[in-house]
C-alpha cells in the first residue's frame, strides 16, 4: 500500500463526492465504496486536478507507473469501474469523457 505523507490532505471533496486517501475509498453521505490500488491512484490524481482535462496516457502512467506501455483500454476499464462505484453510492459528481482528449472530474 502506498504511504501518504503527513503533510498531504487525507480527504478531497468535489461537489458531493469525497475521496478518502487513507481508506482508498469514495464517500457520498454515509455511503462508501472502496477502490483498488489502481483506481485509487486515478481518483487521487483526478481529485488533485479538478476541472483539468487529463489524458488516458497520463492516467495510465499514474496508475501503473512511469514505464507503463499498455494500451489505454486499461484506463477505460478502471474509469468504468470507478463510475459504477460512484453511481452505486448515488453521487452526482462524475468523471466526464472528453472525446479523444481524456477525462475530467466534474460536479454535476
N, CA, C and O atoms as a GROMACS GRO file, in nm:
protein
  432
    1UNK      N    1   0.084  -0.119   0.000
    1UNK     CA    2   0.000   0.000   0.000
    1UNK      C    3   0.088   0.124   0.000
    1UNK      O    4   0.193   0.126   0.063
    2UNK      N    5   0.045   0.226  -0.069
    2UNK     CA    6   0.124   0.349  -0.077
    2UNK      C    7   0.120   0.424   0.054
    2UNK      O    8   0.016   0.430   0.121
    3UNK      N    9   0.232   0.481   0.092
    3UNK     CA   10   0.237   0.566   0.209
    3UNK      C   11   0.200   0.707   0.167
    3UNK      O   12   0.240   0.754   0.060
    4UNK      N   13   0.123   0.772   0.251
    4UNK     CA   14   0.082   0.910   0.224
    4UNK      C   15   0.152   0.998   0.325
    4UNK      O   16   0.144   0.975   0.446
    5UNK      N   17   0.222   1.099   0.276
    5UNK     CA   18   0.296   1.185   0.367
    5UNK      C   19   0.200   1.261   0.458
    5UNK      O   20   0.087   1.291   0.418
    6UNK      N   21   0.244   1.291   0.578
    6UNK     CA   22   0.158   1.354   0.677
    6UNK      C   23   0.117   1.496   0.638
    6UNK      O   24   0.019   1.547   0.691
    7UNK      N   25   0.189   1.560   0.546
    7UNK     CA   26   0.151   1.694   0.505
    7UNK      C   27   0.051   1.693   0.388
    7UNK      O   28   0.005   1.799   0.345
    8UNK      N   29   0.017   1.575   0.338
    8UNK     CA   30  -0.081   1.563   0.230
    8UNK      C   31  -0.220   1.551   0.291
    8UNK      O   32  -0.238   1.482   0.391
    9UNK      N   33  -0.320   1.618   0.232
    9UNK     CA   34  -0.456   1.603   0.284
    9UNK      C   35  -0.503   1.458   0.271
    9UNK      O   36  -0.466   1.389   0.175
   10UNK      N   37  -0.582   1.414   0.366
   10UNK     CA   38  -0.634   1.278   0.365
   10UNK      C   39  -0.767   1.267   0.292
   10UNK      O   40  -0.804   1.160   0.245
   11UNK      N   41  -0.840   1.378   0.283
   11UNK     CA   42  -0.970   1.380   0.218
   11UNK      C   43  -0.975   1.492   0.115
   11UNK      O   44  -0.927   1.603   0.138
   12UNK      N   45  -1.034   1.460   0.002
   12UNK     CA   46  -1.056   1.559  -0.104
   12UNK      C   47  -1.205   1.556  -0.135
   12UNK      O   48  -1.263   1.448  -0.146
   13UNK      N   49  -1.266   1.672  -0.149
   13UNK     CA   50  -1.408   1.676  -0.182
   13UNK      C   51  -1.430   1.762  -0.304
   13UNK      O   52  -1.378   1.874  -0.314
   14UNK      N   53  -1.507   1.709  -0.396
   14UNK     CA   54  -1.552   1.785  -0.513
   14UNK      C   55  -1.701   1.759  -0.524
   14UNK      O   56  -1.746   1.644  -0.535
   15UNK      N   57  -1.778   1.867  -0.520
   15UNK     CA   58  -1.923   1.853  -0.523
   15UNK      C   59  -1.969   1.771  -0.406
   15UNK      O   60  -1.939   1.802  -0.291
   16UNK      N   61  -2.043   1.664  -0.434
   16UNK     CA   62  -2.098   1.579  -0.328
   16UNK      C   63  -2.017   1.451  -0.307
   16UNK      O   64  -2.062   1.359  -0.238
   17UNK      N   65  -1.896   1.446  -0.365
   17UNK     CA   66  -1.815   1.325  -0.360
   17UNK      C   67  -1.685   1.353  -0.286
   17UNK      O   68  -1.616   1.452  -0.313
   18UNK      N   69  -1.651   1.264  -0.192
   18UNK     CA   70  -1.527   1.276  -0.116
   18UNK      C   71  -1.441   1.154  -0.141
   18UNK      O   72  -1.489   1.041  -0.143
   19UNK      N   73  -1.312   1.179  -0.162
   19UNK     CA   74  -1.214   1.071  -0.173
   19UNK      C   75  -1.134   1.069  -0.044
   19UNK      O   76  -1.072   1.168  -0.007
   20UNK      N   77  -1.137   0.956   0.024
   20UNK     CA   78  -1.062   0.937   0.147
   20UNK      C   79  -0.934   0.862   0.109
   20UNK      O   80  -0.937   0.742   0.082
   21UNK      N   81  -0.822   0.933   0.108
   21UNK     CA   82  -0.695   0.876   0.064
   21UNK      C   83  -0.646   0.767   0.158
   21UNK      O   84  -0.586   0.669   0.114
   22UNK      N   85  -0.669   0.784   0.287
   22UNK     CA   86  -0.622   0.686   0.383
   22UNK      C   87  -0.695   0.552   0.366
   22UNK      O   88  -0.633   0.446   0.372
   23UNK      N   89  -0.826   0.557   0.346
   23UNK     CA   90  -0.906   0.435   0.329
   23UNK      C   91  -0.910   0.387   0.184
   23UNK      O   92  -0.955   0.276   0.157
   24UNK      N   93  -0.864   0.471   0.092
   24UNK     CA   94  -0.875   0.444  -0.052
   24UNK      C   95  -1.021   0.415  -0.086
   24UNK      O   96  -1.055   0.310  -0.140
   25UNK      N   97  -1.106   0.513  -0.053
   25UNK     CA   98  -1.250   0.495  -0.072
   25UNK      C   99  -1.315   0.624  -0.117
   25UNK      O  100  -1.265   0.734  -0.092
   26UNK      N  101  -1.429   0.608  -0.186
   26UNK     CA  102  -1.514   0.721  -0.224
   26UNK      C  103  -1.632   0.724  -0.128
   26UNK      O  104  -1.687   0.620  -0.094
   27UNK      N  105  -1.669   0.846  -0.086
   27UNK     CA  106  -1.783   0.861   0.004
   27UNK      C  107  -1.881   0.962  -0.050
   27UNK      O  108  -1.843   1.064  -0.109
   28UNK      N  109  -2.008   0.933  -0.029
   28UNK     CA  110  -2.118   1.025  -0.055
   28UNK      C  111  -2.215   1.007   0.060
   28UNK      O  112  -2.278   0.902   0.074
   29UNK      N  113  -2.226   1.110   0.144
   29UNK     CA  114  -2.308   1.095   0.263
   29UNK      C  115  -2.251   0.983   0.349
   29UNK      O  116  -2.133   0.983   0.383
   30UNK      N  117  -2.337   0.886   0.384
   30UNK     CA  118  -2.293   0.773   0.466
   30UNK      C  119  -2.253   0.653   0.382
   30UNK      O  120  -2.210   0.551   0.436
   31UNK      N  121  -2.267   0.664   0.251
   31UNK     CA  122  -2.232   0.554   0.162
   31UNK      C  123  -2.084   0.561   0.126
   31UNK      O  124  -2.028   0.669   0.106
   32UNK      N  125  -2.021   0.443   0.117
   32UNK     CA  126  -1.878   0.437   0.086
   32UNK      C  127  -1.851   0.318  -0.005
   32UNK      O  128  -1.912   0.212   0.008
   33UNK      N  129  -1.758   0.338  -0.098
   33UNK     CA  130  -1.711   0.232  -0.186
   33UNK      C  131  -1.559   0.232  -0.184
   33UNK      O  132  -1.496   0.335  -0.205
   34UNK      N  133  -1.502   0.116  -0.158
   34UNK     CA  134  -1.356   0.103  -0.157
   34UNK      C  135  -1.305   0.086  -0.300
   34UNK      O  136  -1.374   0.032  -0.386
   35UNK      N  137  -1.184   0.133  -0.322
   35UNK     CA  138  -1.121   0.130  -0.453
   35UNK      C  139  -1.002   0.035  -0.454
   35UNK      O  140  -0.940   0.010  -0.351
   36UNK      N  141  -0.973  -0.018  -0.573
   36UNK     CA  142  -0.849  -0.094  -0.590
   36UNK      C  143  -0.733   0.005  -0.587
   36UNK      O  144  -0.754   0.126  -0.591
   37UNK      N  145  -0.612  -0.046  -0.580
   37UNK     CA  146  -0.495   0.042  -0.577
   37UNK      C  147  -0.487   0.128  -0.703
   37UNK      O  148  -0.464   0.249  -0.694
   38UNK      N  149  -0.506   0.068  -0.822
   38UNK     CA  150  -0.502   0.146  -0.947
   38UNK      C  151  -0.614   0.249  -0.952
   38UNK      O  152  -0.592   0.363  -0.991
   39UNK      N  153  -0.735   0.209  -0.913
   39UNK     CA  154  -0.847   0.303  -0.911
   39UNK      C  155  -0.817   0.418  -0.817
   39UNK      O  156  -0.845   0.534  -0.848
   40UNK      N  157  -0.761   0.386  -0.703
   40UNK     CA  158  -0.730   0.489  -0.603
   40UNK      C  159  -0.628   0.590  -0.657
   40UNK      O  160  -0.642   0.710  -0.634
   41UNK      N  161  -0.528   0.542  -0.728
   41UNK     CA  162  -0.428   0.632  -0.787
   41UNK      C  163  -0.493   0.725  -0.889
   41UNK      O  164  -0.462   0.844  -0.893
   42UNK      N  165  -0.582   0.670  -0.971
   42UNK     CA  166  -0.651   0.751  -1.073
   42UNK      C  167  -0.741   0.855  -1.007
   42UNK      O  168  -0.738   0.972  -1.042
   43UNK      N  169  -0.820   0.810  -0.910
   43UNK     CA  170  -0.912   0.902  -0.841
   43UNK      C  171  -0.835   1.012  -0.768
   43UNK      O  172  -0.873   1.129  -0.775
   44UNK      N  173  -0.729   0.975  -0.698
   44UNK     CA  174  -0.649   1.076  -0.627
   44UNK      C  175  -0.597   1.182  -0.723
   44UNK      O  176  -0.601   1.301  -0.693
   45UNK      N  177  -0.550   1.138  -0.839
   45UNK     CA  178  -0.496   1.231  -0.938
   45UNK      C  179  -0.606   1.322  -0.993
   45UNK      O  180  -0.585   1.442  -1.009
   46UNK      N  181  -0.722   1.264  -1.021
   46UNK     CA  182  -0.834   1.345  -1.069
   46UNK      C  183  -0.878   1.447  -0.964
   46UNK      O  184  -0.907   1.562  -0.998
   47UNK      N  185  -0.882   1.406  -0.838
   47UNK     CA  186  -0.922   1.498  -0.731
   47UNK      C  187  -0.819   1.608  -0.709
   47UNK      O  188  -0.854   1.719  -0.669
   48UNK      N  189  -0.693   1.578  -0.735
   48UNK     CA  190  -0.589   1.680  -0.719
   48UNK      C  191  -0.583   1.776  -0.838
   48UNK      O  192  -0.515   1.878  -0.833
   49UNK      N  193  -0.655   1.742  -0.944
   49UNK     CA  194  -0.657   1.824  -1.066
   49UNK      C  195  -0.801   1.850  -1.111
   49UNK      O  196  -0.837   1.818  -1.224
   50UNK      N  197  -0.884   1.908  -1.023
   50UNK     CA  198  -1.026   1.926  -1.056
   50UNK      C  199  -1.045   2.019  -1.176
   50UNK      O  200  -0.980   2.123  -1.188
   51UNK      N  201  -1.134   1.977  -1.264
   51UNK     CA  202  -1.165   2.058  -1.381
   51UNK      C  203  -1.061   2.052  -1.491
   51UNK      O  204  -1.080   2.110  -1.598
   52UNK      N  205  -0.951   1.984  -1.466
   52UNK     CA  206  -0.844   1.973  -1.566
   52UNK      C  207  -0.865   1.849  -1.651
   52UNK      O  208  -0.893   1.741  -1.600
   53UNK      N  209  -0.852   1.866  -1.780
   53UNK     CA  210  -0.862   1.755  -1.874
   53UNK      C  211  -0.733   1.674  -1.866
   53UNK      O  212  -0.624   1.727  -1.886
   54UNK      N  213  -0.747   1.543  -1.836
   54UNK     CA  214  -0.630   1.458  -1.818
   54UNK      C  215  -0.637   1.343  -1.918
   54UNK      O  216  -0.737   1.272  -1.925
   55UNK      N  217  -0.532   1.326  -1.994
   55UNK     CA  218  -0.530   1.224  -2.100
   55UNK      C  219  -0.525   1.083  -2.041
   55UNK      O  220  -0.482   1.062  -1.927
   56UNK      N  221  -0.570   0.986  -2.121
   56UNK     CA  222  -0.562   0.846  -2.082
   56UNK      C  223  -0.418   0.804  -2.058
   56UNK      O  224  -0.389   0.728  -1.965
   57UNK      N  225  -0.328   0.854  -2.141
   57UNK     CA  226  -0.187   0.820  -2.128
   57UNK      C  227  -0.130   0.869  -1.995
   57UNK      O  228  -0.052   0.799  -1.930
   58UNK      N  229  -0.169   0.989  -1.955
   58UNK     CA  230  -0.123   1.044  -1.828
   58UNK      C  231  -0.178   0.961  -1.711
   58UNK      O  232  -0.105   0.931  -1.617
   59UNK      N  233  -0.306   0.925  -1.719
   59UNK     CA  234  -0.366   0.842  -1.614
   59UNK      C  235  -0.303   0.703  -1.610
   59UNK      O  236  -0.290   0.643  -1.503
   60UNK      N  237  -0.266   0.651  -1.725
   60UNK     CA  238  -0.200   0.520  -1.731
   60UNK      C  239  -0.067   0.525  -1.657
   60UNK      O  240  -0.035   0.434  -1.581
   61UNK      N  241   0.009   0.631  -1.679
   61UNK     CA  242   0.137   0.647  -1.609
   61UNK      C  243   0.115   0.659  -1.458
   61UNK      O  244   0.192   0.604  -1.380
   62UNK      N  245   0.010   0.730  -1.418
   62UNK     CA  246  -0.021   0.747  -1.276
   62UNK      C  247  -0.059   0.614  -1.214
   62UNK      O  248  -0.012   0.580  -1.105
   63UNK      N  249  -0.144   0.538  -1.282
   63UNK     CA  250  -0.196   0.412  -1.228
   63UNK      C  251  -0.094   0.300  -1.227
   63UNK      O  252  -0.088   0.222  -1.132
   64UNK      N  253  -0.014   0.291  -1.332
   64UNK     CA  254   0.076   0.176  -1.347
   64UNK      C  255   0.224   0.210  -1.342
   64UNK      O  256   0.308   0.120  -1.349
   65UNK      N  257   0.257   0.336  -1.329
   65UNK     CA  258   0.397   0.374  -1.319
   65UNK      C  259   0.450   0.440  -1.445
   65UNK      O  260   0.387   0.436  -1.551
   66UNK      N  261   0.565   0.500  -1.431
   66UNK     CA  262   0.621   0.581  -1.539
   66UNK      C  263   0.660   0.500  -1.662
   66UNK      O  264   0.671   0.556  -1.771
   67UNK      N  265   0.681   0.371  -1.648
   67UNK     CA  266   0.721   0.289  -1.762
   67UNK      C  267   0.606   0.214  -1.826
   67UNK      O  268   0.628   0.124  -1.907
   68UNK      N  269   0.484   0.250  -1.791
   68UNK     CA  270   0.367   0.178  -1.843
   68UNK      C  271   0.360   0.190  -1.994
   68UNK      O  272   0.368   0.300  -2.049
   69UNK      N  273   0.344   0.078  -2.060
   69UNK     CA  274   0.337   0.075  -2.206
   69UNK      C  275   0.211   0.003  -2.255
   69UNK      O  276   0.201  -0.031  -2.372
   70UNK      N  277   0.116  -0.019  -2.166
   70UNK     CA  278  -0.005  -0.090  -2.204
   70UNK      C  279  -0.098   0.002  -2.282
   70UNK      O  280  -0.078   0.124  -2.288
   71UNK      N  281  -0.199  -0.058  -2.340
   71UNK     CA  282  -0.298   0.021  -2.414
   71UNK      C  283  -0.384   0.101  -2.317
   71UNK      O  284  -0.399   0.063  -2.201
   72UNK      N  285  -0.438   0.210  -2.365
   72UNK     CA  286  -0.520   0.296  -2.280
   72UNK      C  287  -0.653   0.233  -2.245
   72UNK      O  288  -0.728   0.290  -2.166
   73UNK      N  289  -0.686   0.116  -2.302
   73UNK     CA  290  -0.809   0.048  -2.262
   73UNK      C  291  -0.804   0.008  -2.115
   73UNK      O  292  -0.907  -0.011  -2.051
   74UNK      N  293  -0.683  -0.005  -2.060
   74UNK     CA  294  -0.667  -0.033  -1.918
   74UNK      C  295  -0.729   0.082  -1.839
   74UNK      O  296  -0.802   0.058  -1.742
   75UNK      N  297  -0.702   0.204  -1.879
   75UNK     CA  298  -0.758   0.321  -1.812
   75UNK      C  299  -0.909   0.322  -1.828
   75UNK      O  300  -0.982   0.349  -1.733
   76UNK      N  301  -0.957   0.294  -1.949
   76UNK     CA  302  -1.101   0.293  -1.973
   76UNK      C  303  -1.172   0.195  -1.881
   76UNK      O  304  -1.279   0.225  -1.828
   77UNK      N  305  -1.113   0.078  -1.860
   77UNK     CA  306  -1.173  -0.022  -1.771
   77UNK      C  307  -1.176   0.029  -1.627
   77UNK      O  308  -1.275   0.010  -1.556
   78UNK      N  309  -1.069   0.093  -1.584
   78UNK     CA  310  -1.066   0.147  -1.447
   78UNK      C  311  -1.166   0.261  -1.432
   78UNK      O  312  -1.236   0.269  -1.331
   79UNK      N  313  -1.174   0.348  -1.530
   79UNK     CA  314  -1.269   0.459  -1.526
   79UNK      C  315  -1.412   0.404  -1.520
   79UNK      O  316  -1.495   0.454  -1.443
   80UNK      N  317  -1.441   0.301  -1.599
   80UNK     CA  318  -1.573   0.238  -1.598
   80UNK      C  319  -1.606   0.184  -1.459
   80UNK      O  320  -1.717   0.204  -1.410
   81UNK      N  321  -1.512   0.117  -1.398
   81UNK     CA  322  -1.532   0.062  -1.264
   81UNK      C  323  -1.552   0.173  -1.160
   81UNK      O  324  -1.638   0.160  -1.073
   82UNK      N  325  -1.474   0.280  -1.170
   82UNK     CA  326  -1.488   0.394  -1.078
   82UNK      C  327  -1.626   0.457  -1.096
   82UNK      O  328  -1.692   0.490  -0.997
   83UNK      N  329  -1.670   0.474  -1.220
   83UNK     CA  330  -1.802   0.533  -1.246
   83UNK      C  331  -1.913   0.448  -1.184
   83UNK      O  332  -2.009   0.502  -1.129
   84UNK      N  333  -1.900   0.316  -1.194
   84UNK     CA  334  -2.000   0.227  -1.134
   84UNK      C  335  -2.004   0.245  -0.983
   84UNK      O  336  -2.112   0.246  -0.923
   85UNK      N  337  -1.889   0.260  -0.923
   85UNK     CA  338  -1.882   0.279  -0.778
   85UNK      C  339  -1.943   0.413  -0.738
   85UNK      O  340  -2.012   0.423  -0.637
   86UNK      N  341  -1.917   0.517  -0.817
   86UNK     CA  342  -1.977   0.648  -0.792
   86UNK      C  343  -2.128   0.639  -0.804
   86UNK      O  344  -2.201   0.694  -0.722
   87UNK      N  345  -2.176   0.568  -0.906
   87UNK     CA  346  -2.319   0.551  -0.929
   87UNK      C  347  -2.383   0.473  -0.814
   87UNK      O  348  -2.494   0.507  -0.771
   88UNK      N  349  -2.316   0.372  -0.766
   88UNK     CA  350  -2.369   0.289  -0.657
   88UNK      C  351  -2.394   0.370  -0.531
   88UNK      O  352  -2.490   0.344  -0.459
   89UNK      N  353  -2.308   0.466  -0.503
   89UNK     CA  354  -2.327   0.548  -0.382
   89UNK      C  355  -2.410   0.673  -0.412
   89UNK      O  356  -2.428   0.759  -0.326
   90UNK      N  357  -2.461   0.680  -0.534
   90UNK     CA  358  -2.556   0.784  -0.577
   90UNK      C  359  -2.502   0.927  -0.569
   90UNK      O  360  -2.576   1.021  -0.539
   91UNK      N  361  -2.373   0.943  -0.595
   91UNK     CA  362  -2.314   1.077  -0.602
   91UNK      C  363  -2.344   1.137  -0.738
   91UNK      O  364  -2.359   1.065  -0.837
   92UNK      N  365  -2.352   1.268  -0.743
   92UNK     CA  366  -2.378   1.336  -0.870
   92UNK      C  367  -2.249   1.381  -0.938
   92UNK      O  368  -2.249   1.404  -1.059
   93UNK      N  369  -2.141   1.393  -0.864
   93UNK     CA  370  -2.012   1.427  -0.924
   93UNK      C  371  -1.971   1.311  -1.014
   93UNK      O  372  -1.986   1.195  -0.977
   94UNK      N  373  -1.920   1.344  -1.133
   94UNK     CA  374  -1.891   1.239  -1.230
   94UNK      C  375  -1.753   1.258  -1.294
   94UNK      O  376  -1.690   1.363  -1.284
   95UNK      N  377  -1.711   1.152  -1.359
   95UNK     CA  378  -1.591   1.159  -1.444
   95UNK      C  379  -1.643   1.171  -1.586
   95UNK      O  380  -1.705   1.078  -1.639
   96UNK      N  381  -1.618   1.285  -1.646
   96UNK     CA  382  -1.666   1.311  -1.781
   96UNK      C  383  -1.558   1.275  -1.883
   96UNK      O  384  -1.441   1.306  -1.864
   97UNK      N  385  -1.601   1.208  -1.991
   97UNK     CA  386  -1.509   1.177  -2.100
   97UNK      C  387  -1.507   1.294  -2.197
   97UNK      O  388  -1.611   1.344  -2.238
   98UNK      N  389  -1.388   1.336  -2.233
   98UNK     CA  390  -1.370   1.437  -2.337
   98UNK      C  391  -1.315   1.360  -2.456
   98UNK      O  392  -1.199   1.318  -2.457
   99UNK      N  393  -1.397   1.344  -2.556
   99UNK     CA  394  -1.365   1.257  -2.669
   99UNK      C  395  -1.225   1.283  -2.725
   99UNK      O  396  -1.190   1.396  -2.759
  100UNK      N  397  -1.148   1.178  -2.734
  100UNK     CA  398  -1.012   1.176  -2.787
  100UNK      C  399  -0.916   1.269  -2.713
  100UNK      O  400  -0.808   1.300  -2.763
  101UNK      N  401  -0.956   1.312  -2.594
  101UNK     CA  402  -0.870   1.402  -2.517
  101UNK      C  403  -0.840   1.348  -2.378
  101UNK      O  404  -0.729   1.363  -2.328
  102UNK      N  405  -0.940   1.284  -2.314
  102UNK     CA  406  -0.917   1.233  -2.180
  102UNK      C  407  -1.038   1.243  -2.092
  102UNK      O  408  -1.151   1.222  -2.136
  103UNK      N  409  -1.014   1.275  -1.964
  103UNK     CA  410  -1.119   1.272  -1.862
  103UNK      C  411  -1.108   1.396  -1.774
  103UNK      O  412  -1.001   1.454  -1.756
  104UNK      N  413  -1.226   1.434  -1.718
  104UNK     CA  414  -1.234   1.546  -1.625
  104UNK      C  415  -1.326   1.505  -1.511
  104UNK      O  416  -1.432   1.448  -1.535
  105UNK      N  417  -1.286   1.532  -1.387
  105UNK     CA  418  -1.375   1.512  -1.272
  105UNK      C  419  -1.459   1.638  -1.259
  105UNK      O  420  -1.405   1.748  -1.243
  106UNK      N  421  -1.592   1.622  -1.265
  106UNK     CA  422  -1.681   1.739  -1.268
  106UNK      C  423  -1.795   1.725  -1.169
  106UNK      O  424  -1.848   1.617  -1.146
  107UNK      N  425  -1.830   1.839  -1.110
  107UNK     CA  426  -1.951   1.846  -1.031
  107UNK      C  427  -2.069   1.847  -1.127
  107UNK      O  428  -2.064   1.909  -1.233
  108UNK      N  429  -2.174   1.779  -1.089
  108UNK     CA  430  -2.294   1.782  -1.174
  108UNK      C  431  -2.386   1.893  -1.134
  108UNK      O  432  -2.492   1.910  -1.195
   0.00000   0.00000   0.00000
